Amino acid sequence: MPQPPPDIAVGVVSTAVIRALATPADGLSTETVGEVARTAAHAGSGGLYFTADELELLRPVPPAPRGAFTIWTV
């Protein structure tokens, strides 16, 4: 991650943590208690991960081109 981190980093990391905490620890994708049922938004074993879109938001911005250049004249 670039230093200093981008302003959006706190939100992106918080979203990943909330997603990990919201996933059932036992890996179940659905659970039912009485008449109430819940389905996890992300199937699988859970855990902390970043989506491709989140990783794109965390990538450093490439620096502006600098340096010498050549102008060709005829």
All heavy atoms as TSV, in Angstrom:
chain	resi	resn	atom	element	x	y	z
A	1	MET	N	N	0.853	-1.165	0.000
A	1	MET	CA	C	0.000	0.000	0.000
A	1	MET	C	C	0.901	1.230	0.000
A	1	MET	O	O	1.905	1.269	0.700
A	1	MET	CB	C	-0.913	-0.024	1.220
A	1	MET	CG	C	-1.874	1.124	1.201
A	1	MET	SD	S	-3.261	1.043	2.343
A	1	MET	CE	C	-3.906	-0.564	2.135
A	2	PRO	N	N	0.543	2.229	-0.766
A	2	PRO	CA	C	1.367	3.440	-0.821
A	2	PRO	C	C	1.361	4.176	0.515
A	2	PRO	O	O	0.445	4.038	1.318
A	2	PRO	CB	C	0.714	4.271	-1.919
A	2	PRO	CG	C	-0.690	3.798	-1.978
A	2	PRO	CD	C	-0.657	2.343	-1.586
A	3	GLN	N	N	2.405	4.929	0.740
A	3	GLN	CA	C	2.487	5.762	1.948
A	3	GLN	C	C	2.430	7.211	1.551
A	3	GLN	O	O	3.230	7.622	0.726
A	3	GLN	CB	C	3.791	5.469	2.706
A	3	GLN	CG	C	3.825	4.097	3.314
A	3	GLN	CD	C	2.729	3.877	4.336
A	3	GLN	OE1	O	2.349	4.787	5.061
A	3	GLN	NE2	N	2.179	2.674	4.362
A	4	PRO	N	N	1.571	8.019	2.051
A	4	PRO	CA	C	0.472	7.645	2.934
A	4	PRO	C	C	-0.603	6.891	2.172
A	4	PRO	O	O	-0.731	7.047	0.961
A	4	PRO	CB	C	-0.042	8.997	3.430
A	4	PRO	CG	C	0.269	9.944	2.333
A	4	PRO	CD	C	1.555	9.445	1.715
A	5	PRO	N	N	-1.394	6.078	2.880
A	5	PRO	CA	C	-2.447	5.324	2.188
A	5	PRO	C	C	-3.499	6.262	1.613
A	5	PRO	O	O	-3.694	7.365	2.113
A	5	PRO	CB	C	-3.039	4.440	3.285
A	5	PRO	CG	C	-2.578	5.007	4.568
A	5	PRO	CD	C	-1.365	5.829	4.310
A	6	PRO	N	N	-4.193	5.827	0.550
A	6	PRO	CA	C	-5.249	6.671	-0.027
A	6	PRO	C	C	-6.367	6.886	0.988
A	6	PRO	O	O	-6.586	6.082	1.897
A	6	PRO	CB	C	-5.732	5.875	-1.234
A	6	PRO	CG	C	-5.271	4.484	-1.026
A	6	PRO	CD	C	-4.073	4.544	-0.142
A	7	ASP	N	N	-7.096	7.976	0.845
A	7	ASP	CA	C	-8.185	8.312	1.769
A	7	ASP	C	C	-9.238	7.210	1.845
A	7	ASP	O	O	-9.863	7.006	2.878
A	7	ASP	CB	C	-8.861	9.622	1.350
A	7	ASP	CG	C	-7.933	10.820	1.492
A	7	ASP	OD1	O	-6.973	10.740	2.286
A	7	ASP	OD2	O	-8.175	11.832	0.813
A	8	ILE	N	N	-9.422	6.493	0.768
A	8	ILE	CA	C	-10.468	5.468	0.713
A	8	ILE	C	C	-10.057	4.173	1.412
A	8	ILE	O	O	-10.871	3.284	1.620
A	8	ILE	CB	C	-10.857	5.210	-0.755
A	8	ILE	CG1	C	-12.191	4.514	-0.834
A	8	ILE	CG2	C	-9.784	4.406	-1.469
A	8	ILE	CD1	C	-12.813	4.548	-2.196
A	9	ALA	N	N	-8.797	4.035	1.821
A	9	ALA	CA	C	-8.284	2.786	2.393
A	9	ALA	C	C	-9.053	2.356	3.638
A	9	ALA	O	O	-9.351	1.174	3.807
A	9	ALA	CB	C	-6.797	2.917	2.700
A	10	VAL	N	N	-9.375	3.291	4.518
A	10	VAL	CA	C	-10.093	2.933	5.749
A	10	VAL	C	C	-11.441	2.292	5.418
A	10	VAL	O	O	-11.811	1.268	6.001
A	10	VAL	CB	C	-10.276	4.179	6.652
A	10	VAL	CG1	C	-11.190	3.867	7.826
A	10	VAL	CG2	C	-8.935	4.683	7.135
A	11	GLY	N	N	-12.164	2.858	4.479
A	11	GLY	CA	C	-13.459	2.299	4.097
A	11	GLY	C	C	-13.348	0.935	3.445
A	11	GLY	O	O	-14.141	0.035	3.720
A	12	VAL	N	N	-12.344	0.763	2.583
A	12	VAL	CA	C	-12.171	-0.511	1.879
A	12	VAL	C	C	-11.799	-1.616	2.864
A	12	VAL	O	O	-12.366	-2.714	2.836
A	12	VAL	CB	C	-11.105	-0.374	0.769
A	12	VAL	CG1	C	-10.756	-1.729	0.172
A	12	VAL	CG2	C	-11.595	0.562	-0.317
A	13	VAL	N	N	-10.875	-1.330	3.761
A	13	VAL	CA	C	-10.452	-2.331	4.744
A	13	VAL	C	C	-11.607	-2.638	5.708
A	13	VAL	O	O	-11.845	-3.801	6.058
A	13	VAL	CB	C	-9.194	-1.860	5.498
A	13	VAL	CG1	C	-8.861	-2.798	6.646
A	13	VAL	CG2	C	-8.014	-1.762	4.538
A	14	SER	N	N	-12.346	-1.617	6.119
A	14	SER	CA	C	-13.488	-1.836	7.011
A	14	SER	C	C	-14.541	-2.730	6.360
A	14	SER	O	O	-15.108	-3.610	7.013
A	14	SER	CB	C	-14.127	-0.499	7.397
A	14	SER	OG	O	-13.221	0.287	8.117
A	15	THR	N	N	-14.796	-2.532	5.085
A	15	THR	CA	C	-15.755	-3.361	4.361
A	15	THR	C	C	-15.315	-4.818	4.338
A	15	THR	O	O	-16.122	-5.727	4.544
A	15	THR	CB	C	-15.946	-2.835	2.926
A	15	THR	OG1	O	-16.435	-1.504	2.995
A	15	THR	CG2	C	-16.906	-3.696	2.132
A	16	ALA	N	N	-14.029	-5.059	4.111
A	16	ALA	CA	C	-13.510	-6.429	4.090
A	16	ALA	C	C	-13.633	-7.082	5.466
A	16	ALA	O	O	-13.983	-8.262	5.575
A	16	ALA	CB	C	-12.060	-6.435	3.617
A	17	VAL	N	N	-13.367	-6.338	6.521
A	17	VAL	CA	C	-13.469	-6.881	7.878
A	17	VAL	C	C	-14.921	-7.198	8.219
A	17	VAL	O	O	-15.226	-8.265	8.764
A	17	VAL	CB	C	-12.862	-5.898	8.901
A	17	VAL	CG1	C	-13.185	-6.312	10.323
A	17	VAL	CG2	C	-11.353	-5.792	8.702
A	18	ILE	N	N	-15.837	-6.287	7.893
A	18	ILE	CA	C	-17.260	-6.530	8.164
A	18	ILE	C	C	-17.741	-7.757	7.395
A	18	ILE	O	O	-18.498	-8.578	7.919
A	18	ILE	CB	C	-18.097	-5.283	7.824
A	18	ILE	CG1	C	-17.790	-4.174	8.840
A	18	ILE	CG2	C	-19.581	-5.600	7.780
A	18	ILE	CD1	C	-18.354	-2.816	8.479
A	19	ARG	N	N	-17.290	-7.914	6.156
A	19	ARG	CA	C	-17.678	-9.083	5.354
A	19	ARG	C	C	-17.180	-10.361	6.025
A	19	ARG	O	O	-17.898	-11.353	6.105
A	19	ARG	CB	C	-17.116	-8.947	3.935
A	19	ARG	CG	C	-17.460	-10.100	3.025
A	19	ARG	CD	C	-17.004	-9.896	1.580
A	19	ARG	NE	N	-15.645	-9.428	1.463
A	19	ARG	CZ	C	-15.288	-8.261	0.912
A	19	ARG	NH1	N	-16.214	-7.448	0.435
A	19	ARG	NH2	N	-14.023	-7.910	0.825
A	20	ALA	N	N	-15.942	-10.340	6.539
A	20	ALA	CA	C	-15.392	-11.526	7.203
A	20	ALA	C	C	-16.149	-11.843	8.487
A	20	ALA	O	O	-16.417	-13.011	8.790
A	20	ALA	CB	C	-13.907	-11.308	7.497
A	21	LEU	N	N	-16.518	-10.817	9.244
A	21	LEU	CA	C	-17.241	-11.037	10.496
A	21	LEU	C	C	-18.671	-11.493	10.266
A	21	LEU	O	O	-19.248	-12.186	11.102
A	21	LEU	CB	C	-17.226	-9.754	11.335
A	21	LEU	CG	C	-15.859	-9.340	11.884
A	21	LEU	CD1	C	-15.958	-7.970	12.547
A	21	LEU	CD2	C	-15.310	-10.381	12.837
A	22	ALA	N	N	-19.260	-11.113	9.134
A	22	ALA	CA	C	-20.642	-11.468	8.836
A	22	ALA	C	C	-20.784	-12.879	8.284
A	22	ALA	O	O	-21.895	-13.408	8.220
A	22	ALA	CB	C	-21.233	-10.468	7.848
A	23	THR	N	N	-19.684	-13.499	7.890
A	23	THR	CA	C	-19.725	-14.851	7.340
A	23	THR	C	C	-19.719	-15.850	8.494
A	23	THR	O	O	-18.892	-15.736	9.395
A	23	THR	CB	C	-18.508	-15.110	6.432
A	23	THR	OG1	O	-18.508	-14.127	5.401
A	23	THR	CG2	C	-18.564	-16.479	5.799
A	24	PRO	N	N	-20.621	-16.814	8.493
A	24	PRO	CA	C	-20.636	-17.805	9.574
A	24	PRO	C	C	-19.275	-18.504	9.699
A	24	PRO	O	O	-18.656	-18.868	8.696
A	24	PRO	CB	C	-21.723	-18.798	9.154
A	24	PRO	CG	C	-22.577	-18.036	8.191
A	24	PRO	CD	C	-21.675	-17.053	7.521
A	25	ALA	N	N	-18.819	-18.658	10.934
A	25	ALA	CA	C	-17.491	-19.230	11.187
A	25	ALA	C	C	-17.384	-20.689	10.754
A	25	ALA	O	O	-16.304	-21.156	10.405
A	25	ALA	CB	C	-17.153	-19.108	12.665
A	26	ASP	N	N	-18.481	-21.414	10.768
A	26	ASP	CA	C	-18.429	-22.831	10.427
A	26	ASP	C	C	-18.490	-23.088	8.927
A	26	ASP	O	O	-18.516	-24.227	8.487
A	26	ASP	CB	C	-19.540	-23.590	11.133
A	26	ASP	CG	C	-20.908	-22.990	10.881
A	26	ASP	OD1	O	-21.024	-22.109	10.011
A	26	ASP	OD2	O	-21.872	-23.406	11.544
A	27	GLY	N	N	-18.524	-22.041	8.126
A	27	GLY	CA	C	-18.504	-22.198	6.677
A	27	GLY	C	C	-19.871	-22.431	6.049
A	27	GLY	O	O	-19.968	-22.634	4.855
A	28	LEU	N	N	-20.918	-22.420	6.850
A	28	LEU	CA	C	-22.258	-22.621	6.293
A	28	LEU	C	C	-22.680	-21.399	5.494
A	28	LEU	O	O	-22.365	-20.277	5.857
A	28	LEU	CB	C	-23.268	-22.861	7.416
A	28	LEU	CG	C	-23.083	-24.138	8.226
A	28	LEU	CD1	C	-24.091	-24.176	9.363
A	28	LEU	CD2	C	-23.216	-25.357	7.349
A	29	SER	N	N	-23.395	-21.637	4.423
A	29	SER	CA	C	-23.874	-20.505	3.631
A	29	SER	C	C	-25.300	-20.128	4.009
A	29	SER	O	O	-25.736	-19.025	3.732
A	29	SER	CB	C	-23.782	-20.812	2.136
A	29	SER	OG	O	-24.556	-21.939	1.830
A	30	THR	N	N	-26.031	-21.045	4.643
A	30	THR	CA	C	-27.381	-20.739	5.114
A	30	THR	C	C	-27.566	-21.331	6.504
A	30	THR	O	O	-26.943	-22.329	6.862
A	30	THR	CB	C	-28.468	-21.329	4.187
A	30	THR	OG1	O	-28.338	-22.738	4.153
A	30	THR	CG2	C	-28.379	-20.767	2.791
A	31	GLU	N	N	-28.434	-20.696	7.286
A	31	GLU	CA	C	-28.796	-21.246	8.583
A	31	GLU	C	C	-30.240	-20.857	8.885
A	31	GLU	O	O	-30.706	-19.808	8.464
A	31	GLU	CB	C	-27.849	-20.761	9.677
A	31	GLU	CG	C	-27.833	-19.273	9.893
A	31	GLU	CD	C	-26.818	-18.850	10.936
A	31	GLU	OE1	O	-26.366	-19.679	11.735
A	31	GLU	OE2	O	-26.471	-17.664	10.950
A	32	THR	N	N	-30.927	-21.720	9.610
A	32	THR	CA	C	-32.324	-21.484	9.954
A	32	THR	C	C	-32.509	-21.745	11.442
A	32	THR	O	O	-32.061	-22.762	11.967
A	32	THR	CB	C	-33.250	-22.419	9.157
A	32	THR	OG1	O	-33.004	-22.216	7.769
A	32	THR	CG2	C	-34.708	-22.146	9.447
A	33	VAL	N	N	-33.167	-20.794	12.114
A	33	VAL	CA	C	-33.530	-20.950	13.519
A	33	VAL	C	C	-35.020	-20.652	13.610
A	33	VAL	O	O	-35.438	-19.505	13.430
A	33	VAL	CB	C	-32.719	-19.992	14.429
A	33	VAL	CG1	C	-33.170	-20.133	15.872
A	33	VAL	CG2	C	-31.234	-20.235	14.284
A	34	GLY	N	N	-35.795	-21.681	13.845
A	34	GLY	CA	C	-37.248	-21.514	13.873
A	34	GLY	C	C	-37.754	-21.087	12.509
A	34	GLY	O	O	-37.512	-21.746	11.508
A	35	GLU	N	N	-38.457	-19.961	12.487
A	35	GLU	CA	C	-38.992	-19.455	11.221
A	35	GLU	C	C	-38.074	-18.458	10.538
A	35	GLU	O	O	-38.402	-17.935	9.482
A	35	GLU	CB	C	-40.351	-18.797	11.477
A	35	GLU	CG	C	-41.410	-19.766	11.964
A	35	GLU	CD	C	-42.738	-19.077	12.195
A	35	GLU	OE1	O	-42.894	-17.896	11.821
A	35	GLU	OE2	O	-43.631	-19.729	12.752
A	36	VAL	N	N	-36.922	-18.185	11.132
A	36	VAL	CA	C	-35.993	-17.187	10.587
A	36	VAL	C	C	-34.854	-17.900	9.864
A	36	VAL	O	O	-34.218	-18.796	10.409
A	36	VAL	CB	C	-35.424	-16.291	11.714
A	36	VAL	CG1	C	-34.437	-15.293	11.143
A	36	VAL	CG2	C	-36.547	-15.593	12.456
A	37	ALA	N	N	-34.620	-17.495	8.612
A	37	ALA	CA	C	-33.531	-18.071	7.826
A	37	ALA	C	C	-32.595	-16.959	7.389
A	37	ALA	O	O	-33.013	-15.819	7.173
A	37	ALA	CB	C	-34.092	-18.799	6.604
A	38	ARG	N	N	-31.318	-17.304	7.277
A	38	ARG	CA	C	-30.308	-16.331	6.850
A	38	ARG	C	C	-29.417	-16.999	5.814
A	38	ARG	O	O	-29.003	-18.141	5.979
A	38	ARG	CB	C	-29.486	-15.886	8.050
A	38	ARG	CG	C	-28.387	-14.914	7.703
A	38	ARG	CD	C	-27.648	-14.496	8.944
A	38	ARG	NE	N	-26.538	-15.398	9.164
A	38	ARG	CZ	C	-25.329	-15.014	9.526
A	38	ARG	NH1	N	-25.081	-13.758	9.766
A	38	ARG	NH2	N	-24.375	-15.878	9.695
A	39	THR	N	N	-29.110	-16.264	4.751
A	39	THR	CA	C	-28.201	-16.740	3.708
A	39	THR	C	C	-27.033	-15.781	3.613
A	39	THR	O	O	-27.232	-14.569	3.498
A	39	THR	CB	C	-28.923	-16.823	2.346
A	39	THR	OG1	O	-30.054	-17.689	2.480
A	39	THR	CG2	C	-28.008	-17.350	1.271
A	40	ALA	N	N	-25.821	-16.323	3.678
A	40	ALA	CA	C	-24.625	-15.489	3.577
A	40	ALA	C	C	-24.511	-14.935	2.164
A	40	ALA	O	O	-24.798	-15.624	1.184
A	40	ALA	CB	C	-23.380	-16.298	3.928
A	41	ALA	N	N	-24.102	-13.679	2.057
A	41	ALA	CA	C	-23.980	-13.045	0.747
A	41	ALA	C	C	-22.842	-13.651	-0.055
A	41	ALA	O	O	-22.895	-13.709	-1.274
A	41	ALA	CB	C	-23.764	-11.544	0.915
A	42	HIS	N	N	-21.801	-14.100	0.622
A	42	HIS	CA	C	-20.638	-14.676	-0.060
A	42	HIS	C	C	-20.468	-16.109	0.424
A	42	HIS	O	O	-20.079	-16.331	1.571
A	42	HIS	CB	C	-19.377	-13.875	0.233
A	42	HIS	CG	C	-19.486	-12.454	-0.220
A	42	HIS	ND1	N	-19.319	-12.085	-1.525
A	42	HIS	CD2	C	-19.778	-11.321	0.445
A	42	HIS	CE1	C	-19.487	-10.783	-1.637
A	42	HIS	NE2	N	-19.772	-10.291	-0.455
A	43	ALA	N	N	-20.756	-17.046	-0.452
A	43	ALA	CA	C	-20.599	-18.446	-0.087
A	43	ALA	C	C	-19.121	-18.787	0.024
A	43	ALA	O	O	-18.268	-18.143	-0.578
A	43	ALA	CB	C	-21.270	-19.326	-1.142
A	44	GLY	N	N	-18.830	-19.791	0.769
A	44	GLY	CA	C	-17.439	-20.214	0.918
A	44	GLY	C	C	-17.048	-20.255	2.376
A	44	GLY	O	O	-17.876	-20.183	3.276
A	45	SER	N	N	-15.768	-20.354	2.612
A	45	SER	CA	C	-15.291	-20.517	3.977
A	45	SER	C	C	-15.133	-19.196	4.703
A	45	SER	O	O	-14.710	-19.163	5.842
A	45	SER	CB	C	-13.951	-21.253	3.953
A	45	SER	OG	O	-13.003	-20.499	3.226
A	46	GLY	N	N	-15.446	-18.101	4.056
A	46	GLY	CA	C	-15.330	-16.797	4.710
A	46	GLY	C	C	-13.883	-16.352	4.763
A	46	GLY	O	O	-13.118	-16.575	3.846
A	47	GLY	N	N	-13.514	-15.736	5.850
A	47	GLY	CA	C	-12.151	-15.242	5.975
A	47	GLY	C	C	-12.056	-13.833	5.426
A	47	GLY	O	O	-12.979	-13.301	4.810
A	48	LEU	N	N	-10.935	-13.231	5.677
A	48	LEU	CA	C	-10.691	-11.857	5.238
A	48	LEU	C	C	-10.113	-11.876	3.833
A	48	LEU	O	O	-9.104	-12.539	3.575
A	48	LEU	CB	C	-9.727	-11.172	6.202
A	48	LEU	CG	C	-9.442	-9.707	5.953
A	48	LEU	CD1	C	-10.707	-8.876	6.111
A	48	LEU	CD2	C	-8.383	-9.211	6.912
A	49	TYR	N	N	-10.754	-11.179	2.919
A	49	TYR	CA	C	-10.262	-11.088	1.550
A	49	TYR	C	C	-10.736	-9.779	0.940
A	49	TYR	O	O	-11.650	-9.137	1.434
A	49	TYR	CB	C	-10.742	-12.276	0.703
A	49	TYR	CG	C	-12.242	-12.325	0.521
A	49	TYR	CD1	C	-12.845	-11.720	-0.574
A	49	TYR	CD2	C	-13.054	-12.968	1.445
A	49	TYR	CE1	C	-14.223	-11.743	-0.739
A	49	TYR	CE2	C	-14.427	-12.998	1.291
A	49	TYR	CZ	C	-15.003	-12.393	0.198
A	49	TYR	OH	O	-16.360	-12.409	0.037
A	50	PHE	N	N	-10.070	-9.374	-0.142
A	50	PHE	CA	C	-10.445	-8.182	-0.890
A	50	PHE	C	C	-10.936	-8.615	-2.263
A	50	PHE	O	O	-10.356	-9.501	-2.883
A	50	PHE	CB	C	-9.253	-7.235	-1.065
A	50	PHE	CG	C	-8.773	-6.639	0.221
A	50	PHE	CD1	C	-7.621	-7.096	0.828
A	50	PHE	CD2	C	-9.476	-5.617	0.838
A	50	PHE	CE1	C	-7.171	-6.554	2.019
A	50	PHE	CE2	C	-9.038	-5.067	2.022
A	50	PHE	CZ	C	-7.883	-5.538	2.618
A	51	THR	N	N	-11.995	-7.971	-2.734
A	51	THR	CA	C	-12.480	-8.246	-4.081
A	51	THR	C	C	-11.557	-7.553	-5.088
A	51	THR	O	O	-10.736	-6.708	-4.719
A	51	THR	CB	C	-13.916	-7.718	-4.264
A	51	THR	OG1	O	-13.889	-6.293	-4.145
A	51	THR	CG2	C	-14.873	-8.328	-3.252
A	52	ALA	N	N	-11.706	-7.879	-6.351
A	52	ALA	CA	C	-10.889	-7.251	-7.394
A	52	ALA	C	C	-11.121	-5.737	-7.430
A	52	ALA	O	O	-10.173	-4.960	-7.600
A	52	ALA	CB	C	-11.198	-7.877	-8.756
A	53	ASP	N	N	-12.370	-5.321	-7.260
A	53	ASP	CA	C	-12.679	-3.882	-7.247
A	53	ASP	C	C	-12.019	-3.182	-6.062
A	53	ASP	O	O	-11.524	-2.065	-6.185
A	53	ASP	CB	C	-14.182	-3.649	-7.207
A	53	ASP	CG	C	-14.868	-4.033	-8.510
A	53	ASP	OD1	O	-14.183	-4.075	-9.555
A	53	ASP	OD2	O	-16.085	-4.287	-8.480
A	54	GLU	N	N	-12.013	-3.846	-4.895
A	54	GLU	CA	C	-11.377	-3.255	-3.721
A	54	GLU	C	C	-9.871	-3.130	-3.910
A	54	GLU	O	O	-9.268	-2.111	-3.549
A	54	GLU	CB	C	-11.686	-4.094	-2.473
A	54	GLU	CG	C	-13.138	-4.020	-2.062
A	54	GLU	CD	C	-13.533	-5.060	-1.049
A	54	GLU	OE1	O	-12.837	-6.091	-0.905
A	54	GLU	OE2	O	-14.566	-4.853	-0.393
A	55	LEU	N	N	-9.262	-4.152	-4.488
A	55	LEU	CA	C	-7.814	-4.082	-4.743
A	55	LEU	C	C	-7.478	-2.957	-5.710
A	55	LEU	O	O	-6.462	-2.278	-5.562
A	55	LEU	CB	C	-7.309	-5.423	-5.288
A	55	LEU	CG	C	-7.271	-6.558	-4.283
A	55	LEU	CD1	C	-6.888	-7.862	-4.976
A	55	LEU	CD2	C	-6.320	-6.244	-3.142
A	56	GLU	N	N	-8.338	-2.752	-6.688
A	56	GLU	CA	C	-8.123	-1.659	-7.645
A	56	GLU	C	C	-8.150	-0.312	-6.930
A	56	GLU	O	O	-7.367	0.592	-7.236
A	56	GLU	CB	C	-9.177	-1.718	-8.752
A	56	GLU	CG	C	-8.963	-0.734	-9.864
A	56	GLU	CD	C	-7.686	-0.984	-10.654
A	56	GLU	OE1	O	-7.271	-2.145	-10.816
A	56	GLU	OE2	O	-7.079	0.011	-11.101
A	57	LEU	N	N	-9.056	-0.157	-5.967
A	57	LEU	CA	C	-9.135	1.091	-5.209
A	57	LEU	C	C	-7.900	1.328	-4.346
A	57	LEU	O	O	-7.533	2.471	-4.060
A	57	LEU	CB	C	-10.385	1.083	-4.319
A	57	LEU	CG	C	-11.721	1.170	-5.037
A	57	LEU	CD1	C	-12.864	0.922	-4.060
A	57	LEU	CD2	C	-11.873	2.519	-5.712
A	58	LEU	N	N	-7.238	0.248	-3.919
A	58	LEU	CA	C	-6.072	0.368	-3.045
A	58	LEU	C	C	-4.754	0.517	-3.801
A	58	LEU	O	O	-3.732	0.818	-3.201
A	58	LEU	CB	C	-5.990	-0.847	-2.113
A	58	LEU	CG	C	-7.115	-0.964	-1.093
A	58	LEU	CD1	C	-6.993	-2.266	-0.327
A	58	LEU	CD2	C	-7.117	0.227	-0.153
A	59	ARG	N	N	-4.774	0.283	-5.108
A	59	ARG	CA	C	-3.531	0.401	-5.885
A	59	ARG	C	C	-3.058	1.849	-5.910
A	59	ARG	O	O	-3.858	2.776	-6.001
A	59	ARG	CB	C	-3.759	-0.070	-7.309
A	59	ARG	CG	C	-3.771	-1.543	-7.416
A	59	ARG	CD	C	-3.501	-2.007	-8.850
A	59	ARG	NE	N	-3.471	-3.446	-8.859
A	59	ARG	CZ	C	-4.534	-4.203	-9.031
A	59	ARG	NH1	N	-5.709	-3.666	-9.246
A	59	ARG	NH2	N	-4.429	-5.511	-9.001
A	60	PRO	N	N	-1.740	2.043	-5.838
A	60	PRO	CA	C	-1.236	3.421	-5.917
A	60	PRO	C	C	-1.481	4.023	-7.291
A	60	PRO	O	O	-1.508	3.318	-8.304
A	60	PRO	CB	C	0.258	3.278	-5.641
A	60	PRO	CG	C	0.581	1.857	-5.884
A	60	PRO	CD	C	-0.683	1.061	-5.692
A	61	VAL	N	N	-1.667	5.305	-7.315
A	61	VAL	CA	C	-1.839	6.023	-8.572
A	61	VAL	C	C	-0.481	6.121	-9.231
A	61	VAL	O	O	0.505	6.503	-8.586
A	61	VAL	CB	C	-2.416	7.433	-8.312
A	61	VAL	CG1	C	-2.526	8.219	-9.597
A	61	VAL	CG2	C	-3.752	7.333	-7.616
A	62	PRO	N	N	-0.347	5.744	-10.505
A	62	PRO	CA	C	0.957	5.833	-11.153
A	62	PRO	C	C	1.426	7.284	-11.216
A	62	PRO	O	O	0.618	8.196	-11.421
A	62	PRO	CB	C	0.731	5.258	-12.552
A	62	PRO	CG	C	-0.727	5.131	-12.730
A	62	PRO	CD	C	-1.381	5.254	-11.398
A	63	PRO	N	N	2.714	7.492	-11.016
A	63	PRO	CA	C	3.217	8.859	-11.069
A	63	PRO	C	C	3.109	9.441	-12.476
A	63	PRO	O	O	3.123	8.719	-13.466
A	63	PRO	CB	C	4.674	8.734	-10.635
A	63	PRO	CG	C	5.039	7.319	-10.938
A	63	PRO	CD	C	3.766	6.517	-10.790
A	64	ALA	N	N	3.008	10.753	-12.531
A	64	ALA	CA	C	2.963	11.429	-13.828
A	64	ALA	C	C	4.308	11.255	-14.526
A	64	ALA	O	O	5.353	11.249	-13.876
A	64	ALA	CB	C	2.653	12.903	-13.628
A	65	PRO	N	N	4.307	11.092	-15.841
A	65	PRO	CA	C	5.566	10.940	-16.552
A	65	PRO	C	C	6.442	12.179	-16.365
A	65	PRO	O	O	5.960	13.301	-16.398
A	65	PRO	CB	C	5.168	10.771	-18.019
A	65	PRO	CG	C	3.698	10.728	-18.068
A	65	PRO	CD	C	3.168	11.047	-16.716
A	66	ARG	N	N	7.715	11.913	-16.127
A	66	ARG	CA	C	8.666	13.013	-15.984
A	66	ARG	C	C	9.919	12.664	-16.777
A	66	ARG	O	O	10.162	11.525	-17.104
A	66	ARG	CB	C	9.077	13.183	-14.510
A	66	ARG	CG	C	7.940	13.475	-13.599
A	66	ARG	CD	C	8.376	13.696	-12.180
A	66	ARG	NE	N	9.675	13.104	-11.873
A	66	ARG	CZ	C	10.158	12.927	-10.672
A	66	ARG	NH1	N	9.458	13.281	-9.651
A	66	ARG	NH2	N	11.336	12.400	-10.471
A	67	GLY	N	N	10.691	13.644	-17.044
A	67	GLY	CA	C	11.960	13.374	-17.695
A	67	GLY	C	C	12.078	14.078	-19.035
A	67	GLY	O	O	11.213	14.844	-19.461
A	68	ALA	N	N	13.169	13.783	-19.674
A	68	ALA	CA	C	13.466	14.410	-20.958
A	68	ALA	C	C	12.667	13.747	-22.070
A	68	ALA	O	O	12.245	12.605	-21.967
A	68	ALA	CB	C	14.956	14.294	-21.254
A	69	PHE	N	N	12.474	14.484	-23.137
A	69	PHE	CA	C	11.797	13.945	-24.300
A	69	PHE	C	C	12.448	14.553	-25.541
A	69	PHE	O	O	13.226	15.508	-25.455
A	69	PHE	CB	C	10.289	14.216	-24.271
A	69	PHE	CG	C	9.948	15.686	-24.181
A	69	PHE	CD1	C	9.750	16.428	-25.313
A	69	PHE	CD2	C	9.863	16.305	-22.936
A	69	PHE	CE1	C	9.432	17.782	-25.232
A	69	PHE	CE2	C	9.539	17.651	-22.837
A	69	PHE	CZ	C	9.336	18.390	-23.984
A	70	THR	N	N	12.126	14.003	-26.659
A	70	THR	CA	C	12.706	14.465	-27.923
A	70	THR	C	C	11.603	14.968	-28.825
A	70	THR	O	O	10.558	14.340	-28.932
A	70	THR	CB	C	13.456	13.311	-28.614
A	70	THR	OG1	O	14.433	12.805	-27.711
A	70	THR	CG2	C	14.115	13.773	-29.897
A	71	ILE	N	N	11.850	16.092	-29.482
A	71	ILE	CA	C	10.937	16.610	-30.480
A	71	ILE	C	C	11.645	16.494	-31.821
A	71	ILE	O	O	12.723	17.042	-32.012
A	71	ILE	CB	C	10.563	18.076	-30.216
A	71	ILE	CG1	C	9.842	18.178	-28.889
A	71	ILE	CG2	C	9.698	18.614	-31.356
A	71	ILE	CD1	C	9.527	19.601	-28.496
A	72	TRP	N	N	11.043	15.757	-32.736
A	72	TRP	CA	C	11.626	15.585	-34.054
A	72	TRP	C	C	11.163	16.715	-34.960
A	72	TRP	O	O	10.001	17.040	-34.999
A	72	TRP	CB	C	11.212	14.247	-34.649
A	72	TRP	CG	C	11.799	13.097	-33.899
A	72	TRP	CD1	C	11.261	12.452	-32.854
A	72	TRP	CD2	C	13.052	12.491	-34.143
A	72	TRP	NE1	N	12.081	11.474	-32.400
A	72	TRP	CE2	C	13.205	11.458	-33.190
A	72	TRP	CE3	C	14.073	12.708	-35.073
A	72	TRP	CZ2	C	14.326	10.665	-33.135
A	72	TRP	CZ3	C	15.193	11.882	-35.001
A	72	TRP	CH2	C	15.306	10.891	-34.047
A	73	THR	N	N	12.088	17.317	-35.656
A	73	THR	CA	C	11.741	18.370	-36.609
A	73	THR	C	C	12.159	17.926	-38.001
A	73	THR	O	O	13.054	17.131	-38.179
A	73	THR	CB	C	12.439	19.686	-36.252
A	73	THR	OG1	O	13.838	19.494	-36.265
A	73	THR	CG2	C	11.981	20.188	-34.900
A	74	VAL	N	N	11.528	18.462	-38.978
A	74	VAL	CA	C	11.834	18.107	-40.365
A	74	VAL	C	C	12.652	19.183	-41.001
A	74	VAL	O	O	12.547	20.327	-40.813
A	74	VAL	CB	C	10.543	17.861	-41.163
A	74	VAL	CG1	C	10.872	17.495	-42.591
A	74	VAL	CG2	C	9.728	16.795	-40.499
